[in-house]
Amino acid sequence: MSKPVATVVITTYNKPDDLKLVLHSYNLQRIKNFEIVVADDGSDSKTKAVIDDFNDESDIKVLHVWQEDNGFQKTKILNKAIMASTSDYLIFTDGDCIARHDFVETHLRLRAHNYALSGGYFKLTAPVSKHITKDVISEQICFNKDWLLKKGQPKSFKLNKLTTSKIKSNILNKITPTKATFDGMNVSVWKKDILAVNGFDERLQYGGLDREVGERMMNLGVKFKQIRYSAICLHLYHERPYKKEDIITFNNEIRRTVRKNKLKITKFGIEKIN
């Protein structure tokens, strides 16, 4: 088998039903010469069963990188996933983000050396999320704004995130006030660039942990390009019980230090530096 042109890193934790839908969306990608690494922060056997079933049915290779459940350790499993990847280009996303069939193709088409690509997502409401099935994804109608509106999705400007027009997406990418950052649900980078900053800081938990690695990459000289209207994915609704204000405050202090001192490398990443 030839070396994959990209690795899609999908984070997950005990959401096997969502992961099944997400993996199905990658089985429908227009290009097939990529691999998937599922970065699993301690899920039970149901998640492994979903991955095993997918591997039996799909030609796309999925590697399951798992660690024991010891609380929220997303940064640790992400670093393990990076090291397990075999391609030179990494696309990061979450196990509740359904990719449109041109998602991987778009990241690869827009990639450039010394750049990272910053995408976004279209957030579904809880009722609309219940309408997302494998058949709906196969037909790609979940990416149609009229279908979403009929199912009860509120009308808003954010529906423009589902555009299929390259001209429109290019214009919106240029005029959006949202900064291009490292958002873990939809971002791609060269593997060498994230290794150069020693990966994710394993001290960080939920709340900016992905932005922080991006800020170190920016300090290294990597530029971030906005593609939030080009690389399209849908975010399935879920609660966030792991969101804790004291941890977010701790994370923000680390990020302030990174920005103030223009730090490029963390001592608490893939390699532990004394």
For each residue, the residues with C-beta under 8 A, 3 or more apart:
1: 61
2: 33
3: 86 87
4: 7 33 34 35 61 86 87
5: 31 33 34 87 89 108
6: 34 35 87 89 90 91 104 107 108 188
7: 4 34 35 36 37 85 86 87 89 90 91 191
8: 26 34 35 36 37 91 93 104
9: 36 37 39 78 81 82 85 90 91 92 93
10: 19 22 23 36 37 38 39 93 94 95
11: 38 39 40 41 74 77 78 81 92 93 94 95 184
12: 15 18 19 38 39 40 41 43 47 94 95
13: 40 41 42 43 74 95
14: 42 43 44 46 47
15: 12 18 19 43 47 95 96 238
16: 19 20 43 46 47 49 50
17: 20 21
18: 12 15 21 22 95 96 236 238
19: 10 12 15 16 22 23 38 47 50 51 95
20: 16 17 23 24 50 53 54 134
21: 17 18 24 25 98 132 133 134 137 236
22: 10 18 19 25 26 93 95 96 97 98 99
23: 10 19 20 26 27 36 50 51 54 58 62
24: 20 21 27 28 54 134 137 138
25: 21 22 28 29 98 99 100 101 103 137
26: 8 22 23 29 36 60 99 103 104
27: 23 24 54 57 58 60
28: 24 25 101 137 138 140
29: 25 26 32 34 99 101 102 103 104 105
30: 101 102 104 105
31: 5 34 104 105 108
32: 29 59 60
33: 2 4 5
34: 4 5 6 7 8 29 31 60 87 91 104
35: 4 6 7 8 60 61 62 63 85 86 87
36: 7 8 9 10 23 26 60 61 62 63
37: 7 8 9 10 62 63 65 81 84 85
38: 10 11 12 19 47 51 62 63 64 65 81 95
39: 9 10 11 12 65 74 77 78 80 81
40: 11 12 13 43 47 64 65 66 67 77
41: 11 12 13 67 69 72 73 74 76 77
42: 13 14 66 67 68 69 70 73
43: 12 13 14 15 16 40 46 47 48 66 69
44: 14 47
45: 48 49
46: 14 16 43 49 50
47: 12 14 15 16 19 38 40 43 44 50 51 64
48: 43 45 51 52 64 66
49: 16 45 46 52 53
50: 16 19 20 23 46 47 53 54
51: 19 23 38 47 48 54 55 62 64
52: 48 49 55 56
53: 20 49 50 56 57
54: 20 23 24 27 50 51 57 58 62
55: 51 52 58 61 62
56: 52 53
57: 27 53 54
58: 23 27 54 55 62
59: 32
60: 26 27 32 34 35 36
61: 1 4 35 36 55
62: 23 35 36 37 38 51 54 55 58
63: 35 36 37 38 84
64: 38 40 47 48 51
65: 37 38 39 40 77 80 81 84
66: 40 42 43 48 77
67: 40 41 42 70 73 76 77 80
68: 42
69: 41 42 43
70: 42 67 73
71: 205
72: 41 205 206 242
73: 41 42 67 70 76 77 202 205
74: 11 13 39 41 77 78 205 206 209
75: 78 79 200 201 202 203 204 205 209
76: 41 67 73 79 80 200 202
77: 11 39 40 41 65 66 67 73 74 80 81
78: 9 11 39 74 75 81 82 92 184 199 200
79: 75 76 82 83 199 200 202 269 270
80: 39 65 67 76 77 83 84
81: 9 11 37 38 39 65 77 78 84 85
82: 9 78 79 85 90 191 194 195 199 270
83: 79 80 270
84: 37 63 65 80 81
85: 7 9 35 37 81 82 90 191
86: 3 4 7 35
87: 3 4 5 6 7 34 35 90 191
88: 190 191 192
89: 5 6 7 107 108 111 188 189 190 191
90: 6 7 9 82 85 87 188 189 190 191 194
91: 6 7 8 9 34 104 107 187 188
92: 9 11 78 184 185 186 187 188 189 210
93: 8 9 10 11 22 97 99 184 185 186 233
94: 10 11 12 97 184 185 235
95: 10 11 12 13 15 18 19 22 38
96: 15 18 22 235 236 238
97: 22 93 94 121 185 186 233 234 235 236
98: 21 22 25 132 137 142 233 234 236
99: 22 25 26 29 93 103 104 232 233
100: 25 103 140 143 232 233 234
101: 25 28 29 30 140
102: 29 30 105 106 232
103: 25 26 29 99 100 106 107 231 232 233
104: 6 8 26 29 30 31 34 91 99 107 108
105: 29 30 31 102 108 109
106: 102 103 109 110 227 230 231 232
107: 6 89 91 103 104 110 111 117 119 188 227 231
108: 5 6 31 89 104 105 111
109: 105 106
110: 106 107 117 225 227 230 231
111: 89 107 108 115 117 188 190
112: 115 225
113: 190
114: 193 221 222 223
115: 111 112 222 223 224 225
116: 182 187 188 189 190 193 214 217 222 223 224 225
117: 107 110 111 187 188 189 224 225 227 231
118: 180 181 182 183 186 187 224 225 226 227 228
119: 107 183 185 186 187 188 227 228 230 231 233
120: 161 178 183 185 186 228 229
121: 97 161 185 186 233 234 235
122: 158 159 161 162 232 233 234 235
123: 158 235 237
124: 128 129 132 148 153 234 235 236 237
125: 128 129 152 153 154 237
126: 129 130 237
127: 130 131 151 152
128: 124 125 131 132 148 151 152 153 237
129: 124 125 126 132 236 237
130: 126 127
131: 127 128 136 142 151
132: 21 98 124 128 129 136 137 142 234 236
133: 21 136 137
134: 20 21 24 137 138
135: 138 139
136: 131 132 133 139 141 142
137: 21 24 25 28 98 132 133 134 140 142
138: 24 28 134 135
139: 135 136
140: 28 100 101 137 143 144
141: 136 144 147
142: 98 131 132 136 137 147 148 234
143: 100 140 162 232 234
144: 140 141 147 148 162
145: 148 149 153 159 162
146: 149 150
147: 141 142 144 150 151
148: 124 128 142 144 145 151 153 159 162
149: 145 146 152 153 155 159
150: 146 147
151: 127 128 131 147 148
152: 125 127 128 149
153: 124 125 128 145 148 149 159
154: 125
155: 149 159
156: 159
157: 160
158: 122 123 161
159: 122 145 148 149 153 155 156 162
160: 157 163 168 172 229
161: 120 121 122 158 228 229 232
162: 122 143 144 145 148 159 232
163: 160 168 169 172 229
164:
165: 168 169
166: 169 170 230
167: 170 171
168: 160 163 165 171 172 229
169: 163 165 166 172 173 229 230
170: 166 167 173 174 229 230
171: 167 168 174 175
172: 160 163 168 169 175 176 228 229
173: 169 170 176 226 227 228 229 230
174: 170 171 226
175: 171 172
176: 172 173 226 228 229
177:
178: 120 226 228
179: 224 226
180: 118 224 225 226
181: 118 211 214 224
182: 116 118 187 189 210 211 213 214 215 217 224
183: 118 119 120 186 187 210 211
184: 11 78 92 93 94 187 209 210
185: 92 93 94 97 119 120 121 233 235
186: 92 93 97 118 119 120 121 183 228 231 233
187: 91 92 116 117 118 119 182 183 184 210 214
188: 6 89 90 91 92 107 111 116 117 119 231
189: 89 90 92 116 117 182 193 194 217 222
190: 88 89 90 111 113 116 193 194
191: 7 82 85 87 88 89 90 194 195
192: 88 195 196
193: 114 116 189 190 196 197 217 220 222
194: 82 90 189 190 191 197 199 213 217
195: 82 191 192 198 199 270
196: 192 193 217 220 264 265
197: 193 194 213 216 217 220 264 265 266 269
198: 195 265 266 267 269 270 271 273
199: 78 79 82 194 195 213 266 269 270
200: 75 76 78 79 204 209 210 212 213 266 269
201: 75 204 209 212 213 254 266 268 269
202: 73 75 76 79 268 269
203: 75 250 254 268
204: 75 200 201 207 208 209 212 250 251 254
205: 71 72 73 74 75 209 242 244 247 251
206: 72 74 209 240 242 243 244 247 248
207: 204 243 244 247 248 251 252
208: 204 211 212 248 251 252 255
209: 74 75 184 200 201 204 205 206 212 213 251
210: 92 182 183 184 187 200 213 214
211: 181 182 183 208 214 215 255
212: 200 201 204 208 209 215 216 251 254 255 258
213: 182 194 197 199 200 201 209 210 216 217 266
214: 116 181 182 187 210 211 217 218 224
215: 182 211 212 218 219 255 258 259
216: 197 212 213 219 220 258 263 264 265 266
217: 116 182 189 193 194 196 197 213 214 220 222 224
218: 214 215 221 222 223 224
219: 215 216 258 262 263 264
220: 193 196 197 216 217 264
221: 114 218
222: 114 115 116 189 193 217 218
223: 114 115 116 218
224: 115 116 117 118 179 180 181 182 214 217 218
225: 110 112 115 116 117 118 180
226: 118 173 174 176 178 179 180
227: 106 107 110 117 118 119 173 230 231
228: 118 119 120 161 172 173 176 178 186 231
229: 120 160 161 163 168 169 170 172 173 176
230: 106 110 119 166 169 170 173 227
231: 103 106 107 110 117 119 186 188 227 228
232: 99 100 102 103 106 122 143 161 162
233: 93 97 98 99 100 103 119 121 122 185 186
234: 97 98 100 121 122 124 132 142 143
235: 94 96 97 121 122 123 124 185
236: 18 21 96 97 98 124 129 132
237: 123 124 125 126 128 129
238: 15 18 96
239:
240: 206 243
241:
242: 72 205 206
243: 206 207 240 248
244: 205 206 207 247 248
245: 248 249
246: 249 250
247: 205 206 207 244 250 251
248: 206 207 208 243 244 245 251 252
249: 245 246 252 253
250: 203 204 246 247 253 254
251: 204 205 207 208 209 212 247 248 254 255
252: 207 208 248 249 255 256
253: 249 250 256 257
254: 201 203 204 212 250 251 257 258
255: 208 211 212 215 251 252 258 259
256: 252 253 259 260
257: 253 254 260 261 263
258: 212 215 216 219 254 255 261 262 263
259: 215 255 256 262
260: 256 257
261: 257 258
262: 219 258 259
263: 216 219 257 258 266
264: 196 197 216 219 220
265: 196 197 198 216 269 273
266: 197 198 199 200 201 213 216 263 269
267: 198 272 273 274
268: 201 202 203 272
269: 79 197 198 199 200 201 202 265 266 272
270: 79 82 83 195 198 199
271: 198
272: 267 268 269
273: 198 265 267
274: 267
